[in-house]
Amino acid sequence: MEEKYKRWIIQIKASSPCFVSNSKVGDPPRTLLRHRAKMFKSPESAAKHLEKIKKDFPFREREYRIVEL
């Protein structure tokens, strides 16, 4: 697959797998549906967003993983 078509998402480890979303609900905003996850054009942009999430929602320690689609 060409590099320009690759996408990455951020998975959150929880009791059931969930993903960071564009929603305004949650800490951080998340969805259970993979196709509704916020998509990133590079793993670097996903990592940058992840750092922002960690600063904005420091109250609960969560485990995150950047996943290629």
N, C-alpha and C positions, 0 to 999 in steps of 0.2 A: 504494500500500500504506500502511496506517495506520502511524503512527510506533511504536505499541506492539508491532507485530509484526515490526519490523525487527530484525535481528541482525547483529553484526560478529564477525569472527575476525581472528587475527593470522597473517599468512603470513610464513614465514622463507625468505629467498632462499638456495638451496643448489643442488647439482648437479641435484636434482629438487625441484620445489616441495613444501614441507611446511608444517605448521601447528602452532601451539602447542596442546598438549593438556592434559588433566587428569591425565595419567599421572605417574608418579614416575621414569620412565626417560628419560634424555637430559639434555643441557645446552644449552638448556632442554628440558624434556619436549616431545616433538613427535610428530606422526603424519603419514603420507603421505596419509591418507584425510580429505578435506575434511569429511565428515559426522561425523567423530570429533573435530574441532577444538573447543577450548573456546570457547563462544559468550558474547558480551557483549550487554547490552541497549542500550548506547550507545557511540559512539566514544570518549567520555571515560573510560568504565570500562575499555575496551580499552587506552587510552593509559596509564592508571594501572597496569594489570597489566604492561604492557610496561616501564614504568620499574622495577617490582619485579624483573622478569626480568633486566634489564640490571644491577641491583645484585647479584642472587643468582648470576649467571653471567657475571662480567666477564672471564673468561679467554680467550674467543674473540670477536673482533669479528664480529658478524653484521649483516646488513641485514634489517630488518623492515618490514612494511607492514600497515596496518589495512585490511581488506577488508569491504565491505558485502555481505551475502548477499541 
